[in-house]
Amino acid sequence: NTYRASAQLRICNDFPGGNLKFSVFPGSFRPWDRCILVLDGTAVYQTPDVTPNQDWIEVPSAQGLPLGAGAHLIEWQYEYNPFSVPLGTPPSTWRGAVWIDNVNITSTT
């Protein structure tokens, strides 16, 4: 089975527009889990297929993800077993977690 959890950030209607950046540490193993960023209902990023990932990743780039003026819903989704792999023997070092940090929204005005 696939299991999901998420954290949401809502941006108000009077937001003038800007850029979103954050850091993610996917302390996870493919194909057992992944992290996806959903912006206004559209998936715009997922953790790379690296097993295991040992470093923080600055997302989505040095410039950031552009956010237009107005309200936005930003959602970080964590998926456990998104590829429906038989779960009899996950790796012994598997921890099943993703950490989000340094969320930064800069205004363009």
Secondary structure, DSSP 4 states (H G I P E B T S, - for coil): --EEEEEEEEE-TT---EEEEEEEE----TTTEEEEEEETTEEEEE--S-SS--S-EEES-SS-EEE-SS-EEEEEEEEESTT----S---TT-----EEEEEEEEE--
